[in-house]
Amino acid sequence: MSTPIFSVIIPAYNAATTLRSTVETVLSQSLSDFEVLIIDDGSTDDTVRVALRIAAEDMRVRVVSQPNEGVSSARNFGAELAKGRLLAFLDADDQWAPDKLERHHALHDADPMLDASFAQIEFCADEEGTMAAGRTVSSVPQGYLDMADVVTENPVCTASNFVIDREVFEDLGGFSTRMRYAEDQEILALLLSEGGTLLGIDAPLVRYRLSEGGLSCDFEAMLDGWRSFACNWLSEGDLAPAEATYCRYLTRRALRSGAGIEVARSFARRGLAADRAGFMAGGARSILTLGGVVAGGAMPGSLRRAVFA
């Protein structure tokens, strides 16, 4: 097999119910020059069995297991095994648009100096294991990103959206295995601090699964993780407005996930208290977020998730 353009790395821990539907969105890509590395992170369910069945059906898929060491370790292990020029990460419960890899390949080919790229995210509620159609998408800043873009409010949103040159990733040392949250922002900040380049595609190419009980919905831990990360990259004077912006982001995430309305209200209050101007700097986005906090109180969680996701 010749060296593929992409190595798609899928860390999987107890992902038996979603893994096949995730991998199918890779195997149906319009650009077919890739390998898929499913890294089982010590699963205790049928993840390995599902993965091996998929690999038996398509020779581009490889399955490797490791003891349970966390998602960052699994991603890094996949990168060590990868043969592709570009690494594309995908969590085992998210999905890609059919032209995801083709769009990223075109962007990197057009700009040989580009190190990493991402796209818009479509936020999709989990309805009994099925991803509902998303109602909102993330935004993509114009031009190359700077440190403020990735530290204050991460536009990449999730590692499922991240494509990076393999050699650049190796030089950066991979994802931090010491961090449970904000490890994706950490590697972006490290990339930019080393003079790397990061550019977005203004199109929704990733379907992100919103699950109320999932890792990504432990909002207090997300804020604590962000604070630990941000203090390494921002001056003391910049931390308060940056925290206000991040709290606005968590407020929207709480609304989308269908978490209790008090969770969303709590982060809105904290954001406004940290720096009112910073919280409101998003213009229409800030106003809509506050409106959601007010109006969301009259809705059950399932309806809020349907409206705001």
C-alpha positions in Angstrom: 0.0 0.0 0.0 1.4 3.4 -1.0 1.7 6.2 1.6 -1.9 7.6 2.0 -2.7 11.3 2.1 -4.5 11.0 5.4 -4.3 8.9 8.5 -7.7 9.1 10.3 -7.2 8.4 14.0 -10.3 7.3 16.0 -9.8 6.8 19.7 -12.5 4.5 21.1 -13.5 3.7 24.6 -16.7 1.7 25.2 -18.0 3.1 21.9 -19.6 -0.1 20.5 -23.0 1.6 20.0 -21.6 4.5 17.8 -18.4 3.3 16.3 -19.8 1.8 13.1 -21.9 4.8 12.2 -18.8 7.0 12.8 -16.4 4.9 10.7 -19.0 4.7 7.9 -18.8 8.5 7.4 -15.0 8.0 6.9 -15.3 5.1 4.5 -17.8 7.0 2.4 -15.5 10.1 1.9 -15.3 11.5 -1.6 -11.5 11.4 -1.2 -10.6 7.7 -0.6 -6.8 8.0 -0.2 -6.6 7.4 3.6 -6.0 4.8 6.3 -8.1 4.5 9.4 -6.6 3.7 12.8 -9.1 2.7 15.4 -7.3 2.8 18.8 -9.2 0.9 21.4 -8.4 2.5 24.8 -9.0 -0.5 27.0 -12.8 -0.8 26.4 -14.8 -3.2 28.5 -17.8 -3.5 26.0 -17.9 -4.8 22.4 -15.9 -2.0 20.9 -13.0 -4.3 19.8 -15.4 -6.8 18.3 -17.2 -4.0 16.3 -13.9 -2.5 15.2 -12.5 -5.9 14.0 -15.7 -6.5 12.0 -15.3 -3.2 10.3 -11.6 -3.9 9.6 -12.5 -7.2 8.0 -14.7 -5.4 5.6 -12.3 -2.7 4.5 -8.5 -3.1 4.2 -7.9 0.6 4.9 -8.9 0.0 8.6 -6.5 -1.1 11.3 -7.4 -1.9 14.9 -5.0 -1.5 17.8 -5.6 -1.8 21.5 -3.9 -0.3 24.5 -4.6 -0.3 28.2 -7.0 2.4 29.3 -4.8 5.6 29.3 -7.2 8.3 28.2 -8.2 9.8 24.9 -5.0 11.9 24.5 -2.8 8.9 24.9 -4.9 7.0 22.4 -4.7 9.8 19.8 -0.9 10.0 20.3 -0.5 6.2 19.9 -2.5 6.4 16.6 -0.2 9.2 15.4 2.9 7.1 16.1 1.5 4.3 13.9 0.2 6.7 11.2 1.7 6.7 7.7 -0.2 9.6 6.1 1.1 13.0 5.4 -1.9 14.6 7.2 -3.5 13.4 10.5 -7.2 13.8 10.9 -8.7 13.0 14.3 -12.3 11.8 14.8 -14.0 10.8 18.1 -15.9 7.5 18.1 -19.3 9.2 18.5 -19.0 12.0 16.0 -19.5 12.0 12.2 -18.1 13.7 9.1 -19.6 15.3 6.0 -18.8 13.2 2.8 -16.4 15.9 1.5 -14.5 16.5 4.8 -11.1 15.1 3.7 -11.4 16.4 0.2 -11.9 20.0 1.4 -9.0 19.8 3.8 -6.7 18.3 1.2 -7.6 21.1 -1.2 -6.9 23.7 1.4 -3.5 22.3 2.3 -2.5 21.7 -1.3 -3.3 25.3 -2.1 -1.2 26.6 0.8 2.0 24.6 1.3 2.9 26.7 4.4 -0.3 25.6 6.2 0.3 23.4 9.2 -3.3 22.7 10.5 -6.9 23.2 9.5 -10.4 22.9 10.8 -14.0 23.6 9.7 -17.4 24.4 11.1 -19.1 22.1 13.6 -22.8 21.1 13.3 -24.1 20.5 16.8 -26.4 17.5 16.9 -28.5 16.3 19.8 -28.3 12.6 20.7 -31.8 11.2 20.6 -31.6 7.6 22.0 -28.3 6.9 20.2 -29.3 8.6 16.9 -27.9 12.0 15.9 -30.6 14.5 15.2 -30.2 17.2 12.6 -28.2 20.1 13.9 -29.8 23.6 14.2 -26.6 25.6 15.0 -23.1 25.6 13.7 -19.8 27.0 15.0 -18.2 30.1 13.5 -14.8 30.2 11.7 -12.7 33.3 12.0 -11.4 34.8 8.7 -7.7 34.3 7.8 -5.0 32.7 9.9 -5.8 32.3 13.6 -3.8 34.0 16.3 -3.3 33.1 20.0 -6.4 35.0 21.2 -8.6 33.0 18.8 -7.6 29.7 20.2 -7.2 30.6 23.9 -10.3 32.8 24.4 -12.9 30.7 22.6 -11.7 27.7 20.7 -13.2 27.8 17.2 -12.0 24.3 16.5 -14.4 23.1 19.2 -13.3 19.4 19.1 -10.5 17.2 18.0 -12.9 15.6 15.6 -12.5 18.8 13.6 -8.7 18.9 13.6 -6.3 18.1 10.7 -2.6 18.6 11.1 0.6 17.8 9.2 2.0 14.6 10.7 5.6 15.9 11.0 4.4 19.1 12.7 2.3 17.1 15.2 5.3 15.0 16.0 7.5 18.1 16.5 4.9 19.5 18.9 5.0 16.3 21.0 1.3 15.4 20.5 -1.7 16.0 22.8 -0.9 16.6 26.5 -1.7 13.4 28.4 -1.8 15.4 31.7 -4.9 17.3 30.7 -8.5 15.9 30.7 -10.0 19.0 29.3 -8.6 21.7 26.9 -5.9 19.4 25.5 -7.1 20.4 22.1 -6.7 24.1 22.8 -3.3 23.4 24.4 -1.9 21.9 21.2 -3.4 24.7 19.1 -1.7 27.3 21.4 1.6 25.4 21.2 1.4 25.3 17.4 0.9 29.0 17.2 3.6 29.8 19.8 6.0 27.9 17.6 5.1 29.9 14.5 2.7 27.4 13.0 -0.3 28.3 10.9 -3.9 27.4 11.4 -6.8 28.1 9.0 -10.5 27.4 9.0 -12.9 26.2 6.3 -16.2 28.1 6.4 -18.4 25.0 5.9 -20.0 22.5 8.3 -18.0 19.3 7.9 -18.3 17.7 11.3 -21.4 16.5 13.1 -20.7 16.8 16.8 -22.8 14.6 19.1 -24.3 16.4 22.1 -24.9 14.0 24.9 -26.1 15.3 28.3 -24.1 12.7 30.2 -21.0 12.8 28.1 -17.5 13.9 28.9 -17.9 17.2 27.0 -20.9 18.1 29.3 -19.0 18.2 32.6 -19.1 22.0 32.4 -17.5 22.7 35.8 -14.5 20.5 34.9 -14.3 22.2 31.5 -14.1 25.6 33.1 -11.4 24.4 35.6 -9.4 22.8 32.8 -9.7 26.0 30.7 -8.5 28.2 33.6 -5.4 25.9 34.1 -4.7 26.1 30.4 -5.3 29.8 29.9 -3.1 31.0 32.7 -0.2 29.6 30.8 -0.9 31.6 27.7 -2.6 34.9 28.7 -1.4 37.8 30.8 -3.2 38.4 34.1 -4.9 41.4 32.6 -6.4 39.4 29.7 -7.7 36.5 31.9 -11.0 38.1 33.1 -12.4 39.1 29.6 -11.2 35.8 28.2 -13.0 33.9 31.0 -16.2 35.9 30.4 -16.0 34.8 26.7 -15.4 31.2 27.7 -18.3 31.3 30.1 -20.5 32.6 27.3 -19.4 29.6 25.3 -20.2 27.2 28.2 -23.6 28.9 28.6 -24.4 28.0 24.9 -23.1 24.5 25.4 -25.3 24.0 28.4 -28.4 25.1 26.4 -27.5 22.9 23.5 -26.9 19.8 25.7 -30.3 20.1 27.4 -28.7 20.4 30.9 -30.7 22.0 33.6 -31.4 25.7 33.0 -29.7 26.6 36.2 -26.4 25.3 34.7 -26.7 27.7 31.8 -27.8 30.6 34.1 -24.8 29.9 36.4 -22.3 30.3 33.6 -24.0 33.4 32.3 -23.9 35.0 35.7 -20.2 34.1 36.1 -19.3 35.4 32.7 -21.1 38.7 33.3 -19.4 39.0 36.7 -15.9 38.2 35.3 -16.2 40.9 32.7 -19.5 42.2 31.4 -18.0 43.9 28.4 -16.1 40.7 27.5 -19.3 38.6 27.8 -21.3 41.0 25.6 -18.5 41.5 23.0 -20.0 38.8 20.9 -22.8 41.2 19.8 -25.8 39.3 18.5 -24.4 36.0 19.8 -24.2 37.4 23.3 -27.8 38.7 23.1 -29.1 35.4 21.8 -27.2 33.5 24.5 -28.8 35.6 27.2 -32.2 35.3 25.5 -31.8 31.6 25.5 -31.1 31.6 29.3 -34.3 33.6 29.9 -36.5 31.7 27.5 -35.0 28.3 28.2 -36.5 28.4 31.7 -39.9 27.7 30.3 -38.8 24.7 28.3 -38.0 21.1 29.4 -34.4 20.0 28.7 -35.4 17.9 25.7 -37.1 20.9 24.0 -34.1 23.2 24.8 -31.8 20.7 23.2 -34.0 20.6 20.1 -34.2 24.4 19.9 -30.6 25.3 20.7 -28.8 22.4 19.1 
